[in-house]
């Protein structure tokens, strides 16, 4: 599988008070894709995954995402 453009993600746990109670560590994330045998313009995608097992339970969540453009189509 070939990794596509990735990014970095951090997740915050929010309790019912509307305040952020806990942040995860920054995690590097990537989605990947591969061609489907016998098809020209179709790909099978695997979504990016993050680990949240170290975070406590919460009422909601908030994320921050950093993305780097690695394309060469600079204007």
Secondary structure, 3 states (H helix, E strand, C coil): CEECCCEEEEEEEECCCCCEEEECCCEEECCEEEECCCCCCCEEEECCCCCCCCCCCCCEEEEEEEECCCCCCCC
